[in-house]
Amino acid sequence: MIRSHLLAGACLPCLFFVVPAPAQVAAPPTPRPATDAEGTVLRQAEIVVTAQKRPQIVRDVPASVTTLSPGLLGRLDTPDFSRIADAVPGVAFATTGLGNSQYILRGIGGVGFVQSPTTGLYLDETQLQTRTLRGFSQPDPQSFDIARVEVLRGPQGVLYGSSTLGGIVRIVTNQPDASRIATRGEAGASTIRDGGTSWEAKAMLNLPIIADTLALRVVGGIVRQGGWIDDLRPVTGNLTENGGTAAVRKDVNWARTGFVRAALRWTATPTLTITPSLVWQDGFSNADRPHSDATFGKRARLKARYADTFAKDRFAIGSLLIENTFDAFGGLTLSSNSSFLDRRNSLSFDVTAFDSPIVEQIVGPAPGGRLFPTPLVDVGRTKQFTQEVRAVSDGTGPWQYVLGGFYRDLRQRSGRTITVADLFGVAAPLPLGASSPPVIQDSAVRFREQEIAAFGELTYAVAPHIRIAAGARLFGYRQREANRRFGIGGVSGGDLAYAYDERNREHGITPRATLSYAPGQAATLYASYAQGFRTGGVNAPVTDSICSPAERRAAGIPDVPPPYRSDRTDNYEVGAKSSLWGGRVRIDAAAYAIDWKDYQQAFQTACGINNATTISFTVNAGRVRSRGGELEISVMPFDGLDLHAGGAFTDATYRNDVPNLLLPAGSRVLDVPRWTWNARGDYDVALSNRWRGTLFAAVRHVGSSNSGFGEGEVLPRPAYTLVDASAGLRNARGVGVDLFVTNLFDVVPLFGQEFTTSPGNTTATSYFSYLVGPPRTIGVRLTGGW
């Protein structure tokens, strides 16, 4: 049984004060750049990452890792990682709107309404992934003033726990520096072709309070993304003709995000540091998604909605990191991280095309052939507390280790209401008229999940160039979900469809083993086996008021869908990392085979009047097999010119039939292209004693795939290629100006399709809307600091 007091975060930090530090203890060593015979620094060795919870030179990490610098993020004009996820080999899917980034690494993932993610997302030491709410998955922290982004491919169940089936994305921020005052500012503006205007303003202040002892770092800003989708506003079922369209809202899908991040770092003793931090971010999008209705075509940048739509995503993250070094056991660092995530979101869809017939059946047709506008609003709140304590050896000697304990407490509340916004003076009989505004559906869910784990990994140097590592994570979790749903009239109408309170629990062990061989300072070969897992859950019943018994039997829907178990991935991998020509050439390659067992799949169908009621529940659908590899090459032919190319091949297929998607065994996993590749070049040259010039160009290609957004239909998702470029000037004091263009050739990146309208009672020719990315954008950015 999981006991919430076993790793209570309130007392764990006490360990760092009651255990006396030795009188003379050196700080843990930082990996030093390796050198070749002539003493030339190997450029690969200059990159230090902490993806495996210890400082390591990236070449020494026996795993497939990509790092993105803040300079690269800035040149690609991206406020957050989701905008350039496709620049990383092996990442197949990015984002469909505010607060809904779902990354698929190595073909392991999918889009689900209430499933947990398959890729972990971390901000420094804080876990951000939680169970997905309707329309919202992982948040998108702003990427200003960060040290790097680390993408670690392959399951990470031992060190990072659940929801890391395919890997993790880790955003590492810059920490306070007590040695000097530093500032940085950034402002920019851009215009979207046939769209709106975007602008941003960001700033950073690093302030030593006590020299070399206490420092404060504060970062903040506001970002506005211009829109490019025009919203038709029909009043009848005729979308575009005979007066059916009353108004057009231009560039409706604009978004605005404000953020503040603050950290205080206190070096209490030469061995003890305490770092509390706070992150606050508030995002609003004036449209639920960047939709372009398939009826008008993906290039039309038009959609037809009878009611306003929007998305709101606000979150706050508080954390306390305590680190202390000891000389016991050959030297170690003991750390505690306590984090709390509080996230609130809401999302409004327009479901008039589907639900107006339900209202008409109750009150009769609306005057003048109008449709009754019926907005759907999802609301949710997530609270997650995590506590981790770990001990990490200092990096010297033949034996190395990472040992730790972890506790997580997740609480979620969510609800969905569908109302009638306007009855045009028609009186609503009971039970529809029992509430104001009249309610068609009202549901509420309470969910809690507690997870506890102990983990460890030991590494032993069996020879000067050979290391073996083995680790495991013992975990257990328990869940409780209470759900109730009312139909016509909502709570006041008394039409209770169902109410249940279910529990679920599971425990297990997740292993990993690695063999690495480093014949010299310029190469590392490795082979590994790793496992990942994701927690299971329970499903809501399907009642007669939702879907008749005959419809359920025809669709193969059980009356009470059973709970679904955790799913797991087994990853077998070999890889090589090499540095040539004095560090000017770097080649990283990996090949893998993944077996995904009991994968969680959303079973989706529709029933009821006009097929307006969507039925969705989660099942353990079978097995997925993914085979592929990644390759990255970086070349510096001469000082000032950096060239990079990367690509991935992913062959992910279902090993069993998927009946609700009409897919036979052997079909490709949805939203996973076989081929992705990217290339970029960065040239920096001195123009004078004071000024330097930069030229940058990048291309990203995502191959074709099939989309799973069709809620029961598999739709093609065409390939796309994006080209970005920039040119800039900057001086020795950091003042600079950059001109940039993104999506140079104005292609339409298609992220998927959604089920959004009904040809049955409108002039729409398709049920679906395309989810599209922004058109060509041209802008200027100013930077400065000291």
Secondary structure, DSSP 8 states (H G I E B T S, - for coil): ---TTTT-TTTGGGHHHHS---SS----------B-TT--B-GGGG-EE-TTSS-EEGGG-SSEEEEE-HHHHHHTT-SSGGGGGGGSTTB---BSSTT-B---BTTB----SS---SEEEEETTEE-----BTTB-B-----TTEEEEEEEES--HHHH-SS-SSEEEEEEE----TT--EEEEEEEEEEETTS-EEEEEEEEEEEEEETTTEEEEEEEEEEEE----EEEEESBS-SSSTT-EEEEETTTT-EEEEEEEEEEEEE-SSSEEEEEEEEEEEEEESSSS-EEETTT-TTT-EEE-SS--EEEEEEEEEEEEEEEEE-GGG-EEEEEEEEEEEEEEEEEEE-HHHHHHHHHHHH---GGGB----EEEEEEEEEEEEEEEEEEE-S-SSEEEEEEEEEEEEEEEEEEEEE-S--TT----TTGGGSSS-EEEEEEEEEEEEEEEEEEEEEEEEETTEEEEEEEEEEEEEEEEEEEEE-TTHHHHT-EEEEEEEEEEEEEEEEEEEEEEEEETTEEEEEEEEEEEE--B------TTTS-HHHHHHHT--SS---B--EEEEEEEEEEEEEEGGGTEEEEEEEEEEEEES-EEEEEEEESGGG-EEEEEEEE--EEEEEEEEEEEEEEEETTEEEEEEEEEEEEEESS-BGGGTB-TT-B-TT--SEEEEEEEEEEEE-SSSEEEEEEEEEEEE--EEE-TTSS--EEE--EEEEEEEEEEEETTS-EEEEEEESTT----EEEEEE---TTSSS-S-SEEEEE----EEEEEEEEE-
